[in-house]
Amino acid sequence: MNLSSWYKKSAPLFTAKESKSILHDFFVYGKEGLTINPYNGCHHRCGYCYATYEWSPEFYDRIYAKINATDLLYKQIRSWKKNIINPVMIASATDAYQPAELKYSLTRKCVEVLQEFEIPYYVFTKSSLIERDLELHKRYSNNCFVVWSITTNNEKIKRVIEPGTPPSKSVFRVIEKFCKSGIKCVINIDPILPLITDSAEDISSILDTANDIGVEYVSGAILRLRYDIWERMKYILQTLKIDNSIKFYEKIFKFKDPIINLKINLNAEREYSVSIMKFLEWELEKRCMKFGYPKLNIKKISSSSFIKNKKNMVSLVDFMK
């Protein structure tokens, strides 16, 4: 596998594009919901990323901005046929606050639309750039929350596994501001990387920092392997010079290197996974923190729900587009 497209110091290119839709159904671990991804591709270059796949060969090198996202979101919400709208995840297959957001502000515009229609939402990000929209989320704090993906506090490891992300200290500084503003915040330790970020010291360091700044909720999960992810993980393990790491991965994920075009995710063996997750939950209990996410209300739709102002009214302009 040619890793040059992943492990690269140069910034990706930004390209504007029009999309056919912006609000999509998604299913994760048996749960269903809705998601918005204002961008295709991601600046952060995480070696373990699940969103990289055959459908997105330029994922790390070219960021596509869906410049008609706001118009699409208005249209999809106004034409909603069901009697409920589930909370919307922003974003499931990219980072909504990666550097492209400074140029296009698509995430901010989509959030403004969701707020206008009183639809609950939650944001997934690794970025400190979300600080720009602190006041925007604060005014809607009763109907949203923010999830920060934190894999490690060790900057030497962080530069190898996710070289495009900001330092953990700068991210935690922003999280603290959100907590103090009354916005519900979650730390998501996902993925936990075997032999890299799964030690008691690594996990406890994240929990201690989160607890000190007022984070109440923490979630986490063990790495899942796919053939392309494994090729990048091998590079990471070799770069970090971890002895016998490939054999250890073969053992706990029950495969034989190389994984040849296996298009399913491999889960770590139960004994390993249970031991890590029990440790995480025990450490949370000691700190009086909660495992999981806050609950958001489902938006119930009435005949007049989406007729709030002229901006939402169907007019002749709608039929001319």
Phi, psi and omega per residue, in radians:
M1 nan 2.320 3.102
N2 -1.454 1.960 -3.059
L3 -1.574 0.017 -3.069
S4 -1.100 -0.498 -3.135
S5 -1.342 -0.273 3.106
W6 -1.727 -1.062 -3.027
Y7 -1.527 1.454 -3.055
K8 -2.410 2.460 -3.109
K9 -1.469 -0.367 -3.106
S10 -1.292 2.641 -3.121
A11 -1.361 2.625 3.091
P12 -1.260 2.848 3.092
L13 -1.511 2.548 3.070
F14 -1.749 2.354 3.105
T15 -2.381 2.247 3.087
A16 -1.457 2.450 3.110
K17 -2.574 2.777 3.029
E18 -1.774 2.433 -3.116
S19 -1.903 2.791 -3.141
K20 -1.509 -0.454 3.097
S21 -2.711 2.847 -3.089
I22 -2.293 -0.476 -3.114
L23 -1.790 2.033 -3.021
H24 -2.217 2.654 2.977
D25 -1.291 2.617 2.986
F26 -2.538 2.702 -3.140
F27 -2.307 2.113 3.140
V28 -2.346 2.172 3.101
Y29 0.893 0.712 3.088
G30 1.420 -0.039 3.137
K31 -1.802 2.463 3.128
E32 -1.973 2.688 3.133
G33 -2.953 -2.811 3.129
L34 -2.185 2.663 3.140
T35 -2.488 2.624 3.021
I36 -2.172 2.256 3.024
N37 -2.131 1.718 -3.084
P38 -1.170 -0.298 -3.108
Y39 -2.304 2.633 2.885
N40 -1.814 2.362 -3.090
G41 1.584 2.906 -3.095
C42 -2.641 2.453 -3.087
H43 -1.326 -0.329 -2.896
H44 -1.379 -0.319 3.042
R45 0.950 0.818 3.082
C46 -1.315 2.190 -3.072
G47 -1.149 -0.431 -3.082
Y48 -1.664 0.136 -2.970
C49 -1.019 2.312 3.126
Y50 -1.476 -0.325 -3.049
A51 -1.378 -0.234 3.082
T52 -1.333 2.335 3.133
Y53 -2.909 -3.074 -3.070
E54 -1.053 -0.538 -3.100
W55 -1.270 -0.178 -3.072
S56 -2.392 1.166 -3.077
P57 -1.154 -0.340 -3.131
E58 -1.789 0.380 -2.965
F59 -0.919 -0.698 -3.080
Y60 -1.574 -0.347 -2.963
D61 -1.846 -0.314 -3.135
R62 -2.453 2.147 3.129
I63 -1.771 2.092 3.117
Y64 -1.688 2.120 3.133
A65 -1.697 2.164 -3.098
K66 -1.463 1.500 -2.923
I67 -1.195 -0.295 3.089
N68 -1.713 0.334 -3.052
A69 -1.002 -0.759 -3.084
T70 -1.127 -0.826 3.121
D71 -1.052 -0.744 3.125
L72 -1.084 -0.740 -3.105
L73 -1.123 -0.746 3.071
Y74 -1.002 -0.835 -3.078
K75 -1.139 -0.748 -3.110
Q76 -1.168 -0.674 3.122
I77 -1.214 -0.759 -3.112
R78 -1.145 -0.477 -3.121
S79 -1.722 0.271 -3.080
W80 -1.077 2.273 -3.057
K81 -1.705 -0.408 -3.069
K82 -1.442 2.913 -3.108
N83 -1.607 0.002 3.040
I84 -2.425 2.766 2.961
I85 -2.229 2.130 3.097
N86 -1.238 2.736 3.051
P87 -0.936 2.526 -3.052
V88 -1.743 2.238 3.053
M89 -1.541 2.255 3.053
I90 -2.184 1.824 0.080
A91 -2.293 2.689 -3.050
S92 -1.661 -0.341 -3.036
A93 -2.371 0.428 3.104
T94 -2.903 -3.060 2.975
D95 -1.954 2.080 -3.057
A96 -1.174 -0.335 -3.125
Y97 -2.050 0.601 2.995
Q98 -1.289 2.974 -3.039
P99 -0.941 -0.481 3.123
A100 -1.040 -0.456 -3.136
E101 -1.129 -0.506 3.093
L102 -1.139 -0.508 -3.131
K103 -1.503 -0.724 -2.977
Y104 -1.855 -0.446 3.141
S105 0.964 0.552 -3.115
L106 -1.212 -0.663 3.125
T107 -1.108 -0.823 3.132
R108 -1.012 -0.770 -3.108
K109 -1.150 -0.682 3.108
C110 -1.176 -0.685 3.094
V111 -1.093 -0.714 3.122
E112 -1.065 -0.655 3.103
V113 -1.160 -0.816 3.129
L114 -1.042 -0.714 3.112
Q115 -1.142 -0.691 -3.135
E116 -1.058 -0.666 3.140
F117 -1.601 0.097 3.094
E118 1.036 0.704 3.128
I119 -1.701 2.258 3.132
P120 -1.208 2.609 -3.130
Y121 -2.630 2.834 2.993
Y122 -2.482 2.522 -3.027
V123 -1.910 2.321 2.974
F124 -1.823 2.266 3.114
T125 -2.729 2.787 2.955
K126 -1.962 0.043 -2.877
S127 -1.726 2.701 2.986
S128 -1.613 -0.122 -3.112
L129 -1.174 -0.305 3.114
I130 -1.099 -0.275 3.092
E131 -0.976 -0.552 3.101
R132 -0.960 -0.591 -3.043
D133 -1.824 0.402 3.139
L134 -0.950 -0.869 -3.097
E135 -1.152 -0.590 3.112
L136 -1.078 -0.852 3.138
H137 -1.280 -0.558 -3.130
K138 -1.068 -0.695 -3.110
R139 -1.230 -0.146 -3.114
Y140 -2.163 0.395 -2.969
S141 -1.117 -0.336 3.118
N142 -1.400 -0.093 -3.027
N143 -2.369 0.346 -3.136
C144 -2.689 2.905 2.922
F145 -2.647 2.883 -3.101
V146 -2.124 2.332 3.113
V147 -1.941 2.119 3.057
W148 -1.786 2.196 3.080
S149 -1.485 1.980 3.136
I150 -2.129 2.043 -3.121
T151 -1.697 -0.500 -3.103
T152 -2.852 2.683 2.979
N153 -1.691 -0.069 -3.111
N154 -1.502 1.861 -3.040
E155 -1.163 -0.525 3.107
K156 -1.132 -0.735 3.090
I157 -1.232 -0.708 -3.112
K158 -1.027 -0.704 -3.139
R159 -1.145 -0.381 3.124
V160 -1.543 -0.789 -3.015
I161 -1.471 -0.453 -3.132
E162 -2.584 1.222 -2.943
P163 -1.114 -0.328 -3.108
G164 -1.633 0.038 -3.092
T165 -1.544 2.720 3.095
P166 -1.293 2.815 3.104
P167 -1.033 2.559 -3.136
S168 -1.018 -0.653 -3.123
K169 -1.036 -0.726 -3.128
S170 -1.220 -0.598 3.108
V171 -1.194 -0.793 3.128
F172 -1.114 -0.567 3.083
R173 -1.063 -0.714 3.117
V174 -1.241 -0.714 3.120
I175 -1.012 -0.723 3.125
E176 -1.041 -0.711 3.113
K177 -1.103 -0.705 3.125
F178 -1.146 -0.751 3.121
C179 -1.052 -0.782 -3.119
K180 -1.190 -0.352 3.121
S181 -1.542 0.016 3.099
G182 1.493 0.229 3.103
I183 -1.566 2.266 3.135
K184 -1.168 2.254 -3.065
C185 -2.165 2.502 3.124
V186 -2.219 2.402 2.940
I187 -1.752 2.184 3.125
N188 -1.938 1.857 3.118
I189 -1.520 1.450 -3.000
D190 -2.654 2.137 0.021
P191 -1.545 2.628 2.939
I192 -1.449 2.111 -2.998
L193 -1.681 2.033 3.116
P194 -0.940 2.343 3.137
L195 1.236 -0.089 -3.063
I196 -2.023 -0.933 -3.098
T197 -2.228 0.342 -3.044
D198 -1.750 0.101 -3.108
S199 -1.320 2.777 3.089
A200 -1.014 -0.666 -3.115
E201 -1.153 -0.757 -3.125
D202 -1.101 -0.884 -3.095
I203 -1.154 -0.770 -3.133
S204 -1.100 -0.608 3.125
S205 -1.069 -0.753 3.114
I206 -1.147 -0.776 -3.114
L207 -1.130 -0.704 3.129
D208 -1.087 -0.784 3.140
T209 -1.122 -0.786 -3.136
A210 -1.077 -0.757 -3.128
N211 -1.132 -0.679 -3.113
D212 -1.113 -0.541 -3.074
I213 -1.733 0.062 3.015
G214 1.707 0.249 3.077
V215 -1.261 2.313 -3.097
E216 -1.743 -0.556 -3.029
Y217 -1.974 2.425 3.074
V218 -2.415 2.413 3.029
S219 -2.226 3.055 3.135
G220 -3.085 2.809 3.126
A221 -2.790 2.706 3.134
I222 -1.432 2.578 3.073
L223 -0.883 2.450 2.949
R224 -1.940 2.474 -3.064
L225 -1.862 2.422 2.955
R226 -2.270 2.874 -3.002
Y227 -1.023 -0.721 -3.124
D228 -1.277 -0.626 3.088
I229 -1.138 -0.700 -3.136
W230 -1.082 -0.681 3.126
E231 -1.075 -0.685 3.098
R232 -1.268 -0.666 3.123
M233 -1.124 -0.637 3.079
K234 -1.054 -0.740 3.113
Y235 -1.072 -0.747 3.131
I236 -1.112 -0.836 -3.120
L237 -1.067 -0.703 3.123
Q238 -1.214 -0.668 3.112
T239 -1.122 -0.675 3.136
L240 -1.420 -0.115 3.073
K241 0.985 0.907 3.124
I242 -1.638 2.048 -3.074
D243 -1.116 2.442 3.045
N244 0.989 0.413 -3.056
S245 -1.212 -0.671 -3.122
I246 -1.133 -0.745 3.105
K247 -1.094 -0.682 3.126
F248 -1.110 -0.764 3.118
Y249 -1.119 -0.727 3.095
E250 -1.018 -0.666 -3.095
K251 -1.235 -0.890 -3.016
I252 -1.387 -0.401 3.096
F253 -1.743 -0.059 3.044
K254 0.992 1.064 3.052
F255 -2.547 3.030 3.075
K256 -2.134 2.138 -3.137
D257 -1.132 2.370 0.032
P258 -1.513 2.756 2.965
I259 -1.470 2.022 -3.042
I260 -1.717 1.793 3.003
N261 0.881 0.681 3.081
L262 -1.437 2.026 -2.983
K263 -1.643 0.288 3.062
I264 -2.034 2.818 3.107
N265 -1.544 2.359 3.077
L266 -1.663 2.246 3.089
N267 -1.642 2.579 3.085
A268 -1.166 2.682 -3.110
E269 -1.032 2.670 -3.022
R270 -1.047 -0.761 -3.070
E271 -1.035 -0.787 3.121
Y272 -1.140 -0.861 -3.070
S273 -1.062 -0.786 -3.115
V274 -1.100 -0.712 -3.129
S275 -1.096 -0.729 -3.136
I276 -1.206 -0.818 -3.072
M277 -1.213 -0.600 3.066
K278 -1.146 -0.677 3.080
F279 -1.076 -0.796 3.140
L280 -1.046 -0.824 -3.107
E281 -1.159 -0.638 3.108
W282 -1.149 -0.739 3.131
E283 -1.155 -0.610 3.078
L284 -1.159 -0.746 3.131
E285 -1.058 -0.693 3.125
K286 -1.091 -0.539 -3.088
R287 -1.688 0.095 -3.118
C288 1.042 0.638 3.073
M289 -1.840 2.845 -3.056
K290 -1.904 2.482 3.057
F291 -1.605 2.245 3.107
G292 2.066 -2.700 -3.043
Y293 -2.201 2.687 3.015
P294 -1.126 2.788 3.102
K295 -1.658 2.483 3.044
L296 -2.053 2.591 3.127
N297 -1.340 2.556 3.042
I298 -1.347 2.377 3.123
K299 -1.380 2.053 3.091
K300 -1.572 2.395 -3.041
I301 -1.781 2.244 2.992
S302 -1.987 3.016 -3.083
S303 -1.078 -0.427 -3.099
S304 -1.902 0.144 -3.032
S305 -0.991 -0.711 -2.991
F306 -1.850 0.296 3.053
I307 -1.956 1.512 -3.026
K308 -2.000 -0.516 -3.137
N309 -2.812 3.092 -3.073
K310 -1.063 -0.509 -3.120
K311 -1.110 -0.481 -3.111
N312 -1.676 -0.126 -3.096
M313 -1.370 2.437 3.043
V314 -1.279 2.275 -3.118
S315 -2.343 3.114 3.136
L316 -1.013 -0.557 3.140
V317 -1.038 -0.652 -3.126
D318 -1.064 -0.599 -3.101
F319 -1.477 -0.205 -3.132
M320 -1.594 -0.248 -3.081
K321 -1.308 nan nan
